[in-house]
Amino acid sequence: MSTELSIKEAASTLGVSVQRVRTLCREGLITSRKLGASWFIDAQSLSRYGLTTAHKVAQDHPTYEVKRKNKPIALSFFSGAMGLDLGIERAGFDIRLACEVDKYCRQTIALNKPDMALIGDINNYSADEVLEYAGLSKNDEVDLIIGGPPCQAFSTAGKRNGFNDDRGNAFLTFLNVALSIKPKVIVIENVRGLLSCPMKHRPHEMRGVEYPDLILDELPGGALNFVLSLIEKSGYSYSFNLYNSANFGTPQIRERVVIVCSRDKRKPPFLLPSHSESGDFGLKKWRTFRQATKGITECHHMNFPEKRLVYYRMLKEGQNWKSLPEHLQKEALGKSYYAGGGKTGFLRRLAWDKPTPTLVTHPAMPATDLAHPTENRPLSIEEYKRLQEFPDDWMLAGPLVEQYKQVGNAVPASLGTAIGTLVMRLINGEYVEPPVGFSYSRYRLTSDVEWKANFSHIPALDKSPQAALF
C-alpha cells in the first residue's frame, strides 16, 4: 500500500468532501505535500487524524506485530482510555490485547497503541479467540488478566441491578473468559458499590412489614458473594480491599475495589502503599493538586455559565457554596439548598495543597463542579490527565466532552502500578508484607476479612437462579 493518498482517496477514507481535505492540508492538520495543483497526503497522518476526530472507526484487529519482550504477558479487558493499563505496563508487563466497546476509547487505544490487539464486545469472543487475537496459543502462559467491568450496574448512584443488567452480564462473561484462560493472576477492579450490591434489586418502596422478606438474591452483598464462589470453585484464592488511590501516589481521593485472584491458591496480600495522608508508616505524604499540575502550559477546558461564575468570583481556593453568605447560598443553590446530603460538590473550588476529590466525567455539572483553585473555570483536560496520571503526550480521541469522560472514567495509573507491582512479586515468588494497621480506605468493613465476617449471614449462592447465566 502506498504511503501517500490522493485528495479523493483521503476524502473517501474520512467520509468528508474533497474541499475539506484541501483545507486540512492547507492548515497543516494532516501531513501532505503539494505537487503542482495536486495534494498528496501521508496515509499514517491521515489515519491518526481520522482516529482523533472520530472520522475513522477503530476496527477490531489482532496484534500487528508480536514482539517477544521477555516480560510477563497481560491481557486487558474493559480497557477504557488505558489508565490502569499504563500502570500495569510501568510495573513491567507486556499487555498484548485491549478489549473495549466505547467508540472514543477504542480510537484512543488505536492512536496510542496501534500494534496492540483490539477487540470489542467481550460477549462476542471465546477464550480461544481472545488468545488468537493476542497472538498466543493455548500452550502459551498468560501471567495476568485485568479487567474493570462496567461499574454502573453496581454503583450506589444507580438502580443497582447487578447481574440483571447487560453490563452486569458482561462482568460474568469476563470472569468466564478469564477463568477459561487460567492465567496465573486475575485482577478485577470495580466501584465500592460492588461490596453491598445484591444479585437482584428490590425497590425501596416495595420493602417493609407489608411485603415479603428479601429473598436470597435480594440480600446485600449477594453479587460479590456469587463472584467469589465462582473464583473459589475454579481453584483460585483471592483477597480484596477498597483502596484509596492517594495512598499509591495519585493526587486524587479516588477509591476502588480491587480483587486479586491467584492460581497458586495462596491468599494474595494487600497492595503495598507508597503514600499516606500525614506521612505515617515512613511513607511519603499524599501528592497535591499543585504538585500534579505544575508546569502545564496548554489549557483546553469547558466553561461555567455566567450565573455560576457570579458566585465563583466570591470564593477562594478550597471553598464551596457553604462559604457564601446564607442568603447567597439559597440563591445559588435554589431548590437544591433544601435537599439532603452535604452537597459538597456545588460551587467547589479545589485546594492547591490537597489531593483533589474523585474526578467525574464532566467537570462543570452543577452538583459535581471541579473548579480551578483560583481561575474562574472548570479543570482543563490537561489537568485531568495529570490528576489521573496520563502522560502529557497521551492522545485522546473525540470532542472535548468525550475526552473528559474517558479520563474521568479511568483508573489512576499509580493504582495500576501498585497492582502490577504486587502481581509481579507474586508470580516471581517474592514475599510481600504490607504495613500492619494501615488504613487503606476511609470506609469500614472493606477488606475481604471484614466483609466476609460482616456478610457471613449470606449462604453460598450455589443454587442461585443467577448460576444459570454461567
ABEGO torsion letter per residue (X at the ends): XBABBBAAAAAAAAGBBAAAAAAAAAAGABBBBBBEABBBBBAAAAAAAAAAAGABBBBBBBBABBBBAGBBBBBBBGAEAGAAAAAAAAAGBBBABBBBABAAAAAAAAAABAABBBBBBAAABBAAAAAAAAGBBAABBBABBBBBBBAAAABAABAGAEAABAAAAAAAAAAAAAAAAGBABBBBBBBAAAAABBABBBBAAABEAABBBBBAAABBGAAAAAAAAAAAAAGBBBBBBBBBAAAAGBABBBBBBBBBBBAAGBBBBBBBBABBAAGBGGBBBBBBAAAAABGBABBBBBBBBAAAAAAAAABBBGBBAAABBAAAAAAAAEAAAABBEAGAABGBBBBAABBBBBBBABAABAAABBBBAABBBBBBAAAAAAAAGBBAABBBBEBAAAAAAAAAABBBAAAAAAAAAAAAAAAAGBBBBBBBGBBABABBGABAAAAAAAAAABBBAAABAAAAAX
